[in-house]
Amino acid sequence: MRLDRRQVIAALAISGAAGREAFAQADYPAKPIRIIVGFAAGGAPDALARIFAEKLQQRWGQPVIVENRVGAQGNTAMAAVAKAEADGYTLALMPIGNAAVNPALFPNLPYDPVKDFAPISQLASVENVLVVAASSPIRSMTELVAAGRAKTASLTYASPGAGSLAHLAAELLARSAGFGMTHVPYRGVAPALTDVLRGDVTMIVAQLSTAKPLIDSGQLRALAVASPERSKTLPEVPTLIEATGIAGLEAVSWYALMAPAGTSAAIVAKTQQAIAEALKAPDMVAALEAQGARPIGGTPAELAAVIAADMARWGKVVREAGIQPN
């Protein structure tokens, strides 16, 4: 079969483009990479992003820059990455909230966590713990649930904001155990914890890294951890599942690395492999544990499955409880 001149030119153009793409992927990364974080410097998302950025920079010999774009509960940053060029040089540190909660919480979310992103890997999880003030008369989950069901006390729970995982976790507990509590939202964790410490609010589900110093100093009492298994740092504290007998009663904060949709499978695979290798390093594990985090890792397919499952799970809580963002 003979090809005319136009067919030959088209074929050469296609093969040339494919060649350039293959070269770009093999050479990746050939310039600095940005990891966009939707929260301020100093918080857990920022700290985790910087831990992974350092390891990737050491491995690849290219600068890996953490860029904080604060606003709209992380939605502004995620939207920016969704619209970025799909060349592997702009990535997102995506928390569970932006991946699985906000799609149900915000009717006009400026990105779709499934359609607009290529999953790379989960990075780490941060344990949550349910705490009350040390002066509280409630000394166990059994007593908390009993007080709620008996309606002998007006139970309240604090959160750093409507739609936060702390909010959803407490709502899931109350609904699963069959009692009611009043939500008291704050603008951030610090004022929420302050009022729990004073006894103005009954309880809060807080990240363990934040609550642990107050537990160790005797100011807070830990009733249960919200992970599937007991915490290595609080081994004497039961899980919510153990303490209540309710299957599936857990709320783990996790963080993942995502690329814009359309990023080549080769670049995604190279980045995922770099994350997997980094998580094997003892100093990496130690750095994560110092932040109260546990390494996770995993494949893009595994991350996609986690996102789908958590979107269904937490979306149901948001809809049934009628939760609205601040």
Solvent accessible surface area in square Angstrom, and as a share of the most:
residue,aa,sasa,rsa
1,M,219,0.98
2,R,233,0.85
3,L,89,0.44
4,D,70,0.36
5,R,187,0.68
6,R,190,0.69
7,Q,92,0.41
8,V,62,0.36
9,I,90,0.46
10,A,50,0.39
11,A,50,0.38
12,L,117,0.58
13,A,60,0.46
14,I,123,0.63
15,S,67,0.43
16,G,29,0.28
17,A,46,0.36
18,A,57,0.44
19,G,40,0.38
20,R,166,0.61
21,E,94,0.42
22,A,59,0.46
23,F,143,0.60
24,A,55,0.43
25,Q,36,0.16
26,A,81,0.63
27,D,70,0.36
28,Y,3,0.01
29,P,14,0.09
30,A,56,0.43
31,K,100,0.42
32,P,64,0.40
33,I,0,0.00
34,R,78,0.28
35,I,1,0.01
36,I,1,0.00
37,V,1,0.00
38,G,1,0.01
39,F,66,0.28
40,A,59,0.45
41,A,70,0.54
42,G,72,0.69
43,G,32,0.31
44,A,28,0.22
45,P,18,0.11
46,D,6,0.03
47,A,21,0.16
48,L,1,0.01
49,A,0,0.00
50,R,106,0.39
51,I,27,0.14
52,F,3,0.01
53,A,5,0.04
54,E,104,0.47
55,K,38,0.16
56,L,1,0.01
57,Q,81,0.36
58,Q,118,0.53
59,R,126,0.46
60,W,39,0.14
61,G,65,0.62
62,Q,42,0.19
63,P,59,0.37
64,V,11,0.06
65,I,87,0.44
66,V,18,0.10
67,E,49,0.22
68,N,47,0.24
69,R,85,0.31
70,V,98,0.56
71,G,25,0.24
72,A,63,0.49
73,Q,69,0.31
74,G,0,0.00
75,N,4,0.02
76,T,68,0.39
77,A,0,0.00
78,M,0,0.00
79,A,9,0.07
80,A,27,0.21
81,V,0,0.00
82,A,21,0.17
83,K,161,0.68
84,A,25,0.20
85,E,131,0.59
86,A,37,0.29
87,D,36,0.19
88,G,0,0.00
89,Y,30,0.11
90,T,12,0.07
91,L,1,0.01
92,A,0,0.00
93,L,2,0.01
94,M,0,0.00
95,P,13,0.08
96,I,8,0.04
97,G,24,0.23
98,N,1,0.01
99,A,0,0.00
100,A,1,0.01
101,V,1,0.00
102,N,5,0.02
103,P,40,0.25
104,A,35,0.27
105,L,5,0.03
106,F,41,0.17
107,P,124,0.78
108,N,134,0.69
109,L,32,0.16
110,P,71,0.45
111,Y,11,0.04
112,D,48,0.25
113,P,5,0.03
114,V,89,0.51
115,K,158,0.67
116,D,46,0.24
117,F,7,0.03
118,A,16,0.12
119,P,32,0.20
120,I,2,0.01
121,S,1,0.01
122,Q,17,0.08
123,L,0,0.00
124,A,0,0.00
125,S,11,0.07
126,V,2,0.01
127,E,11,0.05
128,N,7,0.03
129,V,0,0.00
130,L,1,0.00
131,V,0,0.00
132,V,0,0.00
133,A,4,0.03
134,A,38,0.30
135,S,98,0.63
136,S,18,0.12
137,P,121,0.76
138,I,17,0.08
139,R,154,0.56
140,S,40,0.26
141,M,5,0.02
142,T,95,0.55
143,E,76,0.34
144,L,0,0.00
145,V,15,0.09
146,A,54,0.42
147,A,18,0.14
148,G,4,0.04
149,R,142,0.52
150,A,63,0.49
151,K,172,0.73
152,T,110,0.64
153,A,54,0.42
154,S,100,0.64
155,L,9,0.05
156,T,25,0.15
157,Y,2,0.01
158,A,1,0.00
159,S,0,0.00
160,P,36,0.23
161,G,6,0.06
162,A,11,0.09
163,G,5,0.04
164,S,27,0.17
165,L,24,0.12
166,A,12,0.10
167,H,11,0.05
168,L,0,0.00
169,A,4,0.03
170,A,1,0.01
171,E,29,0.13
172,L,30,0.15
173,L,1,0.00
174,A,5,0.04
175,R,116,0.42
176,S,49,0.32
177,A,3,0.02
178,G,54,0.52
179,F,20,0.08
180,G,57,0.54
181,M,29,0.13
182,T,78,0.45
183,H,42,0.19
184,V,44,0.25
185,P,67,0.42
186,Y,38,0.14
187,R,209,0.76
188,G,26,0.25
189,V,58,0.33
190,A,74,0.57
191,P,58,0.37
192,A,0,0.00
193,L,11,0.05
194,T,58,0.33
195,D,21,0.11
196,V,0,0.00
197,L,54,0.27
198,R,158,0.58
199,G,49,0.47
200,D,90,0.47
201,V,6,0.03
202,T,28,0.16
203,M,0,0.00
204,I,1,0.01
205,V,6,0.03
206,A,6,0.04
207,Q,45,0.20
208,L,6,0.03
209,S,45,0.29
210,T,58,0.34
211,A,0,0.00
212,K,50,0.21
213,P,81,0.51
214,L,36,0.18
215,I,27,0.14
216,D,96,0.50
217,S,70,0.45
218,G,47,0.45
219,Q,87,0.39
220,L,6,0.03
221,R,41,0.15
222,A,20,0.16
223,L,6,0.03
224,A,0,0.00
225,V,0,0.00
226,A,1,0.01
227,S,3,0.02
228,P,68,0.43
229,E,85,0.38
230,R,101,0.37
231,S,2,0.01
232,K,167,0.71
233,T,80,0.46
234,L,6,0.03
235,P,80,0.50
236,E,119,0.54
237,V,9,0.05
238,P,39,0.25
239,T,3,0.01
240,L,5,0.02
241,I,50,0.26
242,E,97,0.43
243,A,29,0.22
244,T,36,0.21
245,G,66,0.63
246,I,39,0.20
247,A,94,0.73
248,G,42,0.40
249,L,3,0.02
250,E,48,0.21
251,A,1,0.01
252,V,31,0.18
253,S,8,0.05
254,W,11,0.04
255,Y,11,0.04
256,A,0,0.00
257,L,3,0.01
258,M,1,0.01
259,A,0,0.00
260,P,1,0.01
261,A,45,0.35
262,G,71,0.68
263,T,12,0.07
264,S,21,0.13
265,A,86,0.67
266,A,51,0.39
267,I,13,0.07
268,V,14,0.08
269,A,56,0.43
270,K,75,0.32
271,T,1,0.00
272,Q,29,0.13
273,Q,84,0.37
274,A,1,0.01
275,I,0,0.00
276,A,28,0.22
277,E,59,0.27
278,A,11,0.08
279,L,21,0.11
280,K,140,0.59
281,A,23,0.18
282,P,113,0.71
283,D,86,0.44
284,M,2,0.01
285,V,42,0.24
286,A,58,0.45
287,A,38,0.29
288,L,0,0.00
289,E,93,0.42
290,A,85,0.66
291,Q,72,0.32
292,G,23,0.22
293,A,2,0.02
294,R,61,0.22
295,P,49,0.31
296,I,72,0.37
297,G,8,0.07
298,G,28,0.26
299,T,58,0.34
300,P,38,0.24
301,A,75,0.58
302,E,96,0.43
303,L,2,0.01
304,A,45,0.35
305,A,63,0.49
306,V,46,0.26
307,I,5,0.03
308,A,60,0.46
309,A,62,0.48
310,D,21,0.11
311,M,51,0.23
312,A,66,0.51
313,R,73,0.26
314,W,1,0.00
315,G,0,0.00
316,K,112,0.47
317,V,9,0.05
318,V,5,0.03
319,R,160,0.59
320,E,99,0.44
321,A,29,0.23
322,G,47,0.45
323,I,13,0.07
324,Q,129,0.57
325,P,37,0.23
326,N,103,0.53
